[in-house]
Amino acid sequence: MSLIYKISFSTLLWLILTNQSNAQILSATIEQKVENILQKMTIEEKIGQMNQYNGFWDATGPAPKSGSSKIKYDNLKKGLVGSVLNVKGVSNVRKLQEIAVKETRLGIPLLFGFDVIHGQKTIFPIPLASSCSWDVEAIENSTKVAAIEASAMGINWTFAPMLDISRDARWGRVMEGAGEDPYLASLIGVAQVKGFQGKSFSSNHSILATAKHFAGYGFVEAGREYNAVNISNAQLYNVILPPFKAVVDSGIKTVMNAFNSLNGIPATGNQFLLRDLLKDKWKFKGLVVSDWGSIIEMIDHGFAKDSAEAATIAANAGCDMDMESYAFVDQLTELVKKGKVDIKIIDEAVKRILRIKFELGLFDNPFKYCDENKEKELLYHPRHLKATLELAQKSIVLLKNENNLLPLKKSQKKIALIGSLANDKNSCLGNWRIASDDNTAISVLEGLQNISSNISYAKGADVAIGKTSFVKQTIVNDNDTTGFADAIKLAKASEVVIMVLGENGFQSGEGRSRSKIDLPGVQQQLLEEIFKVNKNIVLVLMNGRPLAITWAAQNIPAIIEAWQLGSQTGNAVASVLFGEVNPSAKLTMTFPRSVGQIPIYYNHLSNGRPNAGNNVFWSHYSDESNQPLYPFGFGLSYSKFKYSNLNIDTTNNEKIKVSVTIKNTSNVDGEEIAQLYIHDKVSSISRPVKELKAFKKLLIKANESKTVEFILTNNELGYYNNNGNFIIEAGEFEVMVGTNSDDVLKKTFNKM
Ligand code: BGC
C-alpha cells in the first residue's frame, strides 16, 4: 500500500468520523461524544490514549531504561499515543498533530504538555519569589501571560502550578512553589489555575493546568530530592492537601503524581490518594498523569516487581496517563486480557482523557493552538515584559535597611557593583526556563545602568558550581579569589557598594538539593573582604531558596532578597534600590540561621517544654537560638507602619469581626501586607502556635491611618481531624494581627 494511499484513506476515515460527531453535535453532550468514540476503539487504541511520550527536543527527566526518551513514530501512527510533552514551536506541534489526526485510524488529537512554570518565553519571577508579593491578581495575570505565550507555541497543557508545601530549604524545588503556608499557597494556586485555564476553553489562550505533585513531595526526608515522605495524618490533611483541594474545587483539569512514597506507598500507585480521596471524595473529573517515569520507578521503590506489576498498580490506583515509563503502552493490553486490570478501569481513564480533549475543543479544531502568526506576534510581547517587571517589583523583599542606606540617591556618585551574578543574564531567569532563550534577562548591571551613569563593575568571584545546565551539574569547589583584588580596589574608591550574591540559576530546582544553604563558593569570603574596606554595602541576594546568611544579617547594613526575578530582573532591582518603587513583599518561607534548624517554619506545633527555664531541660539548641533569621511574613518597606487598636467583635459567632488600625508613620507612601493569624488554644489534636487565616494588602499614604477589617468564619476556625473530617471546636482562640508572623498584636475570644 503506498503512503499516499494510506494517508488519504486514513484522512477519509478521519473525516467520516468527524462528520459523524459533527452530525451529533447539536444534541449530544460531551459525555455522549466520548462514549461514541470509546465504542469504536480497540483495547490498544484505548491504552494508547493513556500513553505520553517525550517529544524529540529536550528531556526533563532521565531516559527510561527501555530506550531513549524519543517519541516512537510507528506507535504514534498506530494511534498508541495520547499526549506528547516537551515539543517546542508551532511547526513541530503541527507536524505531530497532523500525524495524529490524519494518519491514525480514529484521528484523535494529541495533548501537548510543557512545563510552563513561571513563563514561557517572557520569564516571570520564580514562584517562590512571586508568592512573596501576596498579590494574587498579579500572579493570576502572570500565568495568563504564560498561557498566552505557551499557547502561541502550540502548547495546550502546562504542568503547573506546583502546590507542594515545603519547610525545608535544602530541597531544590522550593523555588517552584508558594512557600510554607497552606492558606496562602491555596489562594495563589487557585489564581494560577484561573490564569492558565481562563474563563473557558473557547479561548485559544486557555490551557490545561496541572496540580502537582500529588502528594507530599515537599516533605522529602532531609530535603533530599526524590526521597521518602513520612508524615502524620494531621500534616497531610491540614498542610499538604489544602492547596490541592482548593484547585480541584476551582475546576483544575489535571493532577500529576508525586515521585515520592507517602508513608511507604508510592504516590503513583496510591489508591487512597488517587481513588478514595481525589476521584471519589473530591469528585475530581479530570485526568491524572504520572510524573516522569514514576510508574516504572515503583520497582526501585520496592513496591512492584516489574513493569507489568507497576502498570497494574498505577492503573488500578487511578493514574490515567503514563509519562515516559512506557509501562502502560507496553503492558496494559496483556494485563487486561489476563484479567489483572479491569477494562472498566481503562475505559474510565480514557473517558477522562477524551473528555478533556473535547473540552479543549481539539476535536473541532486540532490545530486550535497552531497559529504561526500568533507565535511571531506574541512571544516577548512588550505587554508581557511590562507584566513581569511589575510582578518582579512586587516580589522583592527588603530584609534590612539600617540608617536608611536605601533608597540610593540618583545623584550618588561612585557606586560599585560586585559579584558575577550582577552581570549574569541567565541565572536570574531561574531554573524552569526551558522554552526561553539564553541571555534574555536584563542583568542587574544593565538595570542599574539604565538609571545611573555612576556604576562601576567588578566581578570579584564566581558563584562556583562548575559546568551546569538544566539536566547536568558538575560540582567543583572553585576557590578562585583572583578577582578579589580588583573588587576590593573598586570598593575602596566607592561611596556605596552593591553586592549581588547568591545561587546560579541551576543551583535550585529539580535535582538540586543542597546540604549547605549558605552562599556558595567564595562569595562569603568576598563579602567579608569587601566589608573590611567599605561598610556601606547593599547586599542583593539572588537565589532560589532561603539562604542561611546569618553573618550578613548581623553585619551588612542593607539587604534585599531579589530571588530570581525573570526577564526584567535588572530593571526591577534598580527601581527598588533607587526608590522608584517602595518594596512591599513579605517572605513566604522562613529563613533559618543555620541548616541545623531545618525544618523551621512558623506554623509549628508547641511542645511540652517550650519556655526557657533556669536549666537545660526545655526545647532548644545549646549552640543556636530557636528563632529564625527572618520569620514568615517578614519584609520591610521604605515606609514605617504602626499597628494599634486590635478589636474583636463576636456579636455574630459565625462571622467574627477583627479590626486593626495601621498608621504609616513615615513620609513615604507605601503598601503594607497586614496578616491575621489564629491559635486554637485547646483542641482535640494539638494545633499550630499560629496559622495565617487572612491578609490584606493595602496602600497607605504618608502619615495616613487606615482601619482594616477581617472576618473569621468556621472555615478559618476549623481544621481536619485525623480521619480527614473538617471539624470546628468551641473554646478559646487567640487572634494575632501584624506586619509579620513574629510581630503581632494579640487578643483572645471564645468561640461558642
Ligand atoms: C518533574 C515534573 C515535570 C515533569 C515533566 C518531572 O521530572 O517532576 O514536575 O512536570 O518532569 O517535565
Boltz pocket constraint, residues with backbone or C-beta under 6 A from the ligand:
constraints:
  - pocket:
      binder: B
      contacts: [[A, 60], [A, 61], [A, 85], [A, 115], [A, 159], [A, 212], [A, 291], [A, 292], [A, 510]]
      max_distance: 6.0
